[in-house]
C-alpha cells in the first residue's frame, strides 16, 4: 500500500498567490522512508522513485480549499 499525502496546508495557496509567476510542479517520492531513515545524515543506497507531474498553477478566482484539493490530487495521481 502506498502512503498518500494528507490534506495540504494553506501555505501552498498563499505562496502561489504571492508569487503567481512561479511554476508549481507536483512531485511524488516513493520508497523514500527506506532511503532516508529517520536520524540519518546520508541516504542509504536503495532504490527510490521520484515522479514529476505537469506544471500546476492557480486558476483565477479559485478559493483556497479548491486549490489545495486540486494540488493534493495532482500529487496523488503520480502515486
C-alpha positions in Angstrom: 0.0 0.0 0.0 1.3 3.4 -0.9 1.5 6.3 1.5 -0.6 9.1 0.2 -0.2 12.7 1.3 -2.7 14.1 3.9 -4.5 17.4 3.3 -2.2 20.2 2.2 -1.6 23.2 4.5 -2.7 26.7 3.4 0.9 27.9 2.9 1.0 26.5 -0.6 -2.0 28.5 -1.5 -0.5 31.7 -0.1 2.8 31.1 -1.8 1.1 30.6 -5.1 -0.9 33.8 -4.6 2.1 35.8 -3.6 4.3 34.5 -6.5 1.9 33.9 -9.4 4.8 33.7 -11.9 6.4 30.7 -10.2 5.6 27.3 -11.7 4.5 24.7 -9.3 5.3 21.1 -10.2 3.8 18.2 -8.3 6.3 15.6 -7.1 5.7 12.2 -5.6 8.6 10.5 -3.7 8.2 6.7 -3.4 10.2 4.4 -1.0 11.9 7.5 0.5 11.5 6.2 4.0 13.9 3.4 3.3 16.5 5.7 1.5 16.5 8.4 4.2 15.7 6.6 7.5 14.9 8.9 10.4 18.1 10.2 12.1 20.4 9.5 9.2 22.7 12.1 7.7 23.5 10.3 4.4 21.0 8.5 2.1 21.1 4.7 2.2 21.9 3.3 -1.3 18.5 1.8 -2.0 16.1 2.3 -4.9 13.6 5.1 -4.6 11.4 6.7 -7.2 10.7 10.4 -7.9 7.8 11.2 -10.2 7.2 14.7 -11.6 3.8 15.9 -12.8 2.7 18.6 -15.2 3.1 22.3 -14.2 0.4 23.3 -11.8 -0.9 26.8 -11.2 -3.7 28.8 -9.8 -6.9 29.4 -11.6 -8.3 32.9 -11.4 -10.7 33.4 -8.5 -10.1 29.9 -7.2 -10.7 29.6 -3.5 -8.1 28.1 -1.1 -9.9 24.8 -0.4 -10.4 24.1 -4.1 -6.8 24.9 -4.9 -5.4 22.8 -2.1 -7.6 19.9 -3.1 -6.5 20.1 -6.7 -2.9 20.3 -5.7 -3.2 17.2 -3.5 -5.0 15.3 -6.3 -2.2 16.2 -8.7 0.3 14.5 -6.3 -1.9 11.5 -5.7 -2.2 10.9 -9.5 1.5 10.4 -9.5 1.4 7.7 -6.8 
